[in-house]
Amino acid sequence: MKIPIGANIYKLFRIIILRKWNLMLNMSKFENHKNLYLNFKNDAENEVNSKPSRTELYFLSIFHLIECCAAKHRVHVNKHQKIRTALENNSNIFEKETENVWRLFQDIENKIRPKFAYGFSGTDDDFNELKEKYYKLEEICNKVLLDES
C-alpha cells in the first residue's frame, strides 16, 4: 500500500513544528537561566549585602551560568548536587575543562559556601577564594557560550 503524498507532507510539517517547539522551549530555559545568573551576580557584587548573602548569591549565579552552558547543549542539570554527574555524562559541554568546572563548583559549594551559610568561620581570604573561583568558572562558561559550534 502506498502512502499518499499529502501524508508525507503532513508528517514532514509535524516534525518541523515539533523541532521548532522543542528549540523554543530550550531557548526559554536558556533565557531563564541567563536572567537568573545576571540577577544573582548583580546582587552578589553589591557590597552593601553581607558576605554570607553575597556568597550564596555568587553560588546561585554560577550554578545558573553552568545551566546556561548545559542548555546550549540541550542538557538540564536540575539540581546543584548533580553538577558533577551531569557534566561527566555530557563532557561535550565543557570538553577538556569538564573536570575543572565541576571541581571549582564543588569547592565553592562544599568548601567555601558552608563557612558563610552555616557558621561564622568564613574569612576575607575565603571570600576572595570564592570570587577567584567564581571568575574562573565565569571565564570558562563565557567561552562555551561564545563558541558558535
C-alpha positions in Angstrom: 0.0 0.0 0.0 1.4 3.4 -1.0 1.2 6.3 1.4 -0.4 9.4 -0.2 1.9 12.3 -0.9 -0.2 14.5 1.4 0.5 12.2 4.3 4.3 12.6 3.9 3.9 16.4 3.8 1.8 16.3 6.9 4.5 14.1 8.6 7.2 16.5 7.5 5.4 19.6 8.8 4.7 17.8 12.1 8.4 17.0 12.5 9.4 20.6 11.7 6.8 22.0 14.1 7.9 19.7 16.9 11.6 20.6 16.4 10.8 24.3 16.4 8.7 23.9 19.6 11.5 22.0 21.2 14.0 24.6 20.2 11.8 27.4 21.5 11.3 25.5 24.8 15.0 25.0 25.1 15.7 28.7 24.4 13.3 29.8 27.1 15.2 27.6 29.7 18.4 29.2 28.5 16.9 32.7 28.8 15.6 31.9 32.3 19.0 30.7 33.5 20.8 33.6 31.9 18.4 36.1 33.6 18.9 34.3 37.0 22.7 34.3 36.5 22.7 38.1 35.8 20.3 39.0 38.6 22.2 36.9 41.2 25.6 38.2 40.0 24.4 41.8 40.2 23.2 41.3 43.8 26.4 39.3 44.7 28.6 42.2 43.6 26.6 44.7 45.7 28.9 45.4 48.7 26.0 46.6 50.8 25.0 43.0 51.1 26.6 40.8 53.8 29.3 38.4 52.9 27.1 35.4 53.7 24.4 36.7 51.4 26.9 37.5 48.7 28.5 34.1 49.0 25.1 32.4 48.4 24.3 34.8 45.5 27.7 34.0 43.8 26.9 30.3 44.3 23.5 30.6 42.7 24.8 32.8 40.0 27.5 30.4 38.8 25.1 27.5 39.0 22.7 29.2 36.6 25.6 30.2 34.3 26.6 26.5 34.2 23.0 25.7 33.4 23.1 28.1 30.5 26.0 26.2 29.1 24.2 23.0 29.6 21.0 24.4 28.0 23.0 25.3 24.9 23.7 21.6 24.5 20.1 20.6 25.4 21.0 19.4 28.9 19.3 20.3 32.1 21.3 19.8 35.3 18.2 20.5 37.5 20.0 20.5 41.0 23.3 21.9 42.1 24.1 18.5 43.7 24.0 16.9 40.2 26.6 19.2 38.5 29.4 16.6 38.5 27.3 13.7 37.2 25.6 15.9 34.6 28.9 17.3 33.3 30.7 14.0 33.3 27.8 12.4 31.4 27.8 15.3 28.9 31.5 16.1 28.6 30.9 17.8 25.2 29.6 20.9 27.1 33.0 21.9 28.6 35.2 19.4 26.8 38.7 19.4 28.3 37.5 21.8 31.1 34.8 19.4 32.4 36.7 18.2 35.4 38.0 21.7 36.2 34.4 23.1 36.1 32.9 20.6 38.4 35.8 20.7 40.8 35.8 24.5 41.0 32.0 24.4 41.5 32.3 21.8 44.2 34.9 23.8 46.0 32.5 26.7 46.2 29.6 24.5 47.1 31.2 22.2 49.7 34.2 24.0 51.0 33.6 27.8 50.9 29.9 28.3 51.0 29.2 26.3 54.2 31.6 28.6 56.1 29.4 31.5 55.4 26.0 29.9 55.1 26.1 27.7 58.2 28.6 29.2 60.5 30.7 32.2 61.1 34.0 30.8 60.1 34.3 32.4 56.7 37.2 34.8 56.4 38.2 37.5 53.9 40.6 35.0 52.4 37.8 32.5 52.0 35.6 35.2 50.3 38.5 36.2 48.0 39.0 32.5 47.1 35.3 32.2 46.3 35.5 35.2 44.0 38.6 33.9 42.3 37.0 30.5 41.6 33.7 32.2 40.5 35.5 34.4 37.9 37.5 31.4 36.6 34.2 29.5 36.2 32.6 32.5 34.6 35.5 32.8 32.1 35.2 29.1 31.1 31.4 29.4 30.7 31.7 32.5 28.6 34.0 30.7 26.2 31.4 27.9 25.8 28.6 30.4 25.3 30.5 32.4 22.7 31.5 29.3 20.8 29.4 29.1 17.6 29.8 25.4 17.0 
